[in-house]
Amino acid sequence: MSRRQQIVETFKMSRQVDPAIGWWMLGAFVAFGALGFALFFWLLPGEGTFSLVMSIIGALLIGFLAMMIVFSRRAQKAAYARMEGQLGAAARTLSMLRRGWSVEEMVAFNKQQDLVHRVVGPPGIVLVGEGNPNRLKPLLTSEHKKHERVAAEYPVHEVIVGDGEGQVPLRKLVRHIQKLGRQVKPAELTEIMQRLKALDASRPKIPMPRGPVPTSMKGMRQNLRGR
């Protein structure tokens, strides 16, 4: 799709979750446009046609910029709301991490579809669990021990996605991981990845299913077989 089509589709999907997004965008355009007009009209010398035209252009530019900022913020919030509670939502959120980060989806799971994903970056190794917190704790503990065995001198963090106490909301997941700090040098990241390859080679690799999210392990296996 073209850039314009992407914006239109994003707006349509966001409006399903946030019906007021159009009014917020319009309000931002009008409010900041009026502020921009007053600012330009006051700063520009004279009161002729040139000053009026430039004030109108400035108002449109500032209003449009404010409208797009509001659209971006509310569309992102709506996207998180759509993903809440879906299988693999944390993995899709982690894909927003940029250069310098490596994300491995579903390095561990159980029959109840509780998942553990792995992020390797400046903080070291971050294990991200999504699902039932009580079932995730032993799963994360097991993965923590496995990763410590192959990378004992590097920090291993645990994060559980959720809205409960001690958990990290989905919308704050990326920011939380980025705030864990820089505990590993860039040159050491390559060594960590090499060590983790041996760990990953000892267990079957199961990619995240594409398309509609299955609601059972049977559906997940069928997706993996291409059925």
C-alpha positions, -999 to +999 in steps of 0.1 A: +000+000+000+010+036-005+017+058+024-017+075+021-035+041+020-015+029+051-027+060+070-063+055+060-062+018+070-046+027+103-072+053+110-100+029+102-086+002+125-079+027+153-115+041+151-129+006+158-111+008+192-111+045+197-143+061+181-133+096+193-099+096+174-114+118+146-126+144+171-093+144+189-075+150+156-099+178+146-096+194+180-058+194+178-058+208+143-082+237+152-066+245+186-030+245+175-038+260+141-054+290+159-024+292+182-001+291+152-021+318+133-019+341+163+018+335+168+027+341+132+004+371+129+020+386+160+056+379+150+055+389+113+060+426+107+032+446+092-005+439+088-008+435+050-017+407+027+017+390+030+014+388+068-021+373+066-011+347+040+020+336+059-001+334+091-026+312+074+001+289+060+018+287+094-015+279+111-022+251+086+013+236+090+012+237+128-023+224+129-015+195+106+016+187+126-004+186+159-031+165+143-006+139+131+011+137+165-023+131+181-031+105+154+002+087+160-003+086+198-039+074+198-033+050+169-005+034+189-027+032+220-055+016+200-030-009+185-020-020+220-056-023+230-064-045+200-034-068+209-043-071+246-050-107+255-040-122+222-015-150+219+019-136+208+010-100+216+042-095+235+062-109+206+046-084+182+053-056+206+090-066+210+094-063+172+093-026+177+128-027+192+152-013+167+189-018+159+211-033+186+184-057+198+178-093+189+144-109+196+137-146+196+100-155+197+087-184+217+119-199+231+098-218+256+061-227+260+037-251+277+005-269+268-016-240+282+001-217+256+021-196+281+050-183+262+085-171+269+103-148+244+140-138+245+155-104+239+193-098+237+205-063+239+224-037+260+208-049+293+220-085+286+194-113+282+158-105+289+132-133+292+097-120+285+068-142+296+031-138+286+003-158+299-008-170+333+016-156+359+015-186+381+023-210+353+049-186+339+070-185+371+084-221+369+087-217+331+108-186+335+128-201+363+137-231+341+147-208+312+167-185+335+188-215+347+194-227+312+205-193+300+228-188+331+245-221+323+256-209+289+261-172+297+268-171+335+288-138+335+260-119+317+228-106+334+195-124+328+163-104+335+128-117+338+097-098+327+061-109+329+036-090+307+003-081+324-015-055+345-010-072+379+015-063+406+051-067+395+041-071+359+047-048+329+017-036+308+020-045+271+020-008+261+050-001+284+069-033+276+094-018+250+101+012+272+106-010+303+132-032+285+150-001+272+152+013+307+169-018+321+202+000+313+234-008+294+251-037+312+266-054+282+291-039+257+282-040+220+312-063+213+299-088+239+265-091+223+280-113+195+295-136+221+262-139+239+244-148+206+270-174+198+266-191+232+228-190+229+230-208+195+241-240+214+212-237+238+187-232+210+202-261+190+193-285+218+155-280+215+130-278+186+125-245+169+088-235+167+080-203+149+051-181+158+020-189+137+010-164+110-024-153+101-054-158+125-042-168+160-052-204+168-070-210+201-055-245+208-022-263+205-038-285+179-046-254+158-010-242+163+004-275+151-018-274+120-006-239+112+030-250+115+023-279+091+008-255+066-027-269+068 
